[in-house]
């Protein structure tokens, strides 16, 4: 299978990442926080906001698995209405973490929900690499990757541990992604080292922008180490939030910088690379 070719975007794209304290298992409260962050991001000119893993419930896998009827979200869920309204009012899309269940089997998944700038649910990406603890709690892995398109930019989606597997970001890049967006929970201690190490590597490996939205403060059995950030396609850090406080960052992704990085390090056109994984694509308008 040959590697697909996608042109570079025509113009910069302003995006935002945010971290905020969450209320465990309170979907309404966390949705209100997400809606407020969408409005803040829009005020800074962002076309899309990235939020952390399981943002709408907090990172509480065992509690979610014990009460999935209450704590999972589905298309058309009225609890998403305040967030959808914020997107529609501002024209800003959002990628936000939430638990979902498969319609046919009822299988639990950790997902990234994508609402477009009209407030419509445009995509649901299910985490492909669940941790052993998440699987023990009853969560299943997703079956394929996901890319969303916005203003000519192709944005590959990931959730937390996905980023620890180089082939995950590489599959997005070979599908034409210009940026890799990851909502995560990296905790203090070893997680802080992983956060500092993995994301610049994924950027440099694939000559794409990398965005991380991480938890900050208490998160289930962990304490999020914050440090939500953006790395350029050469692996250099462009912006970084604090380790222990809420924050919102906005950054312009620049096609000229992307072109330069790919000219200097043409890893994605190396003969023999193939794009063999199943992926979906959603256009955000």
N, C-alpha and C positions, 0 to 999 in steps of 0.2 A: 504494500500500500504506500503510495507516495505521500510526501508531506504536503499539506495544503499551503497555498501561498495567499497571504492577505496583505494588502497594502497598508502603509502607515496612515494614521489619522491625518486629516488636513489641518487641524487647529488644536491648541491646547485644551485640556479638560481639567477644570478645577474640582477637586474631590476633598472630602473630609473624613477623618477618623475621630472617634470619640470614646472616652471611657468615663464611667459614672458609677457611683454606688447604687446597688439594686436592693429591692425588698424581696426576700426569699418567698417564692411561690405566689406572689401578688402580681398577676398579669396586668390588672388595671393600672396599678401604680407604675410598673415598669414601662407599660405602653405610653403612659403620660410623659415619663422621662424621655422616651425615645422621640415622641412627637415634639417636645420642647427642643431636643437636640437637632431635629430636622430643621426647625425654624431658625435656630442659631446658625447652623451650617449654611442655610440658604441666605441668611443675612450677610455671610462672608463670601457669597458668590459660588458656593459649591453646587454642582449638579447632582452629586451623589454623596451619601453618608454611609460609612461602614461602622457597624456596631458589633459587639462581642458575641461569643458563643453563648447560646441559651440566655440571651439578654432578657427576653420577655418573662422568664420564670426565675432567673438566677440559676446558677449551676447547682442543681439539686437532683441528680439522676435517680437516686433511690426513691425519693419522695414522688417524683414524676411517674416512675414506673408503678408505684403503689396506687396512684389515682389518675390514670391516663384520661378517664372521661372528663375530668375537670381541668387537667393541666396541659393537655396537648391542644394545639391550634390547627384549624382546618381552613381551606378556602371559604370565604364568606363568613368567617367567624366575626360576630359583632364586636368582640373585644379589640379587633384590629381597626375599628372605625376611627378612633381619634388619630391614629398614626396615618391611616389613609387620607384623612382630611388634611393633615399637615403637609403631606406630600402633594396633594392636589392644590392646596392654597399657594404653595411655594414653587411648584414645578420641580421639586427635588426628589430624586429616587433614594431609596434606603435599602440596605442589606442588613437584616437583623436576625439574630439567632433565636430559635424557638424549637420546642419539641413537637413532632408530628407523628401521626399514625398512618400506615399504608391503608388506602381505602379498601383493598380487597382482602388483605390478610390480617390487618390490625397490628402489624409489626411496628414497634417503636423506632423512631429515628431522631437523631439530633440533626437539625436542619438549619439552613440559611434561607429565610424568606426574602424575596426581592419584590418590593413595591415600586412601581414606576412613578414618574412625575405627575401622573393623573390619579395616583392612589390605587391603581389596579394591581392585584397580585400577578406578577409577570413570570415568576419562576420560583421553584422550590428545589434547592439543592440539598441532598441528604449526604451527610458526612460519610466518606468512603472508608476511612481508617479510624474505627472506633477503638478506644483503649480497652485493655483487658478488664478494667473495673467497670467501664460502661457496658461491655458485653455481659459481664456478670450481673449487672443491674437489670438487664433485659433489653438493651438497645441493639438493633441490628445495623449492619453497615449498608450504605447505599450502593447502588449498582452501576453508577456512571457519573461522569463529570458534567460540569455545567459552565457555560460561558454566557455572559450577557453583553449586549451591544448598546452603547450610548454615544451619540454624537461622533460616530465613526471609530470609537475605541472599543476593542474587544477585551473584556474583563473576565478572567478566569476566577472561579470561586473555590475557596477551601475553608475547612473548619478545623482549627487547632491541630490535632495530631496528623492530619493530612500533610501539613507542611514539613513534617519530619521525614517524609518519604520523597526523595528527589524526583522520582518518576511522576509524582502527582503534579507538581508545578511544570515539569517538562511536558506532560501530556497537554496541559493548557497552552503552553508556548507553541507546541507543534500544531495545535489547533488555531494558531494565529493570535493568541492573547498578547496584548500589549502591556497588561498589568495583571497581577495576581493578588486577590483580595481575600484576607483570612481573618475571620472572627474567632477568638481563642480564649482559653484560660491557661495562661502560664503563671504558675505560682511562685512565691518567693523560694529561695534556695536553688535547687537544680533547674527549676523552670526559668529563673532569671538568666541563667547561663544559656539555656537553650534559646531563649528569645533573642539574645544578643548574637548568637552564632548562626542559627538556622536561616533567618530571613535575609541577611545580606548574601548568604550563599545561594539561596534560591534566586535572588535577583541576578547575581553574577553568572550563575549556571546558565541562565536562560535569556539574558539581556532584556529583562522586562522590569517595569516598576513593581514594587511589592508594598502592599499596605497591610498593616496589622492593627486590629482593634482588640485590646486585651481587657480582662477584668482588672479592677483595682479594688483593694480591700477584701473583706470577707466574701467568700464564694463557696458555699457548701463546706466540704471538708478542707478547703484550701484558702489561702490568702493570695489574691491576684497581685502580681508584681507590677501592674501598670505598664508604663513604657510603650503605649500605643505609638506607632511610628510609621514613617514612609521612607523607603530606600529607593535610590535611583537605579537605572538599568546597568550601572557599573558597580553596584553593590555598596555605594556610599550612602550614609545616612543623611536624609534631607530634613527631617523634622522628628521630634520625639517628645512625648508627654512625660510628666513626672511619674515616679515610681509609686507615689502614695497619695495622689490627689486627683480629683476629676480634671478632665481636660478635653479640649477640642482643637484639632489641628486642621488647617486647610492648606493644600498644596496644589500647584498647577503641574499636571503631567504634560510634558512638552514633546511633541513628535520630533523636533530637531535633535533633542538630546537622545531620544530613542534611536533615531537614525544613526547618530554618531557612534553610539555604543555598539550597534549591530554591525557597523562598518569596521570598527576596530577589532571586534571579537565575533566573527561570523559563525558562532557555534550552531545556529539553527539551520544552516544550509549545508552542514557536513553530510557528504554522501553516506547513505546507509541508515540515516535516521528515519523512523516511520512513526506515523500517528495511528496507533492500532486500538486505542481505547474508545469506548462508546461515550459520546458527549452530546448534550443538548445545547441549543442556542436560543436565547430569548432577546428580542429587541425591545428596548425601553422607550423608544420614540425619539 
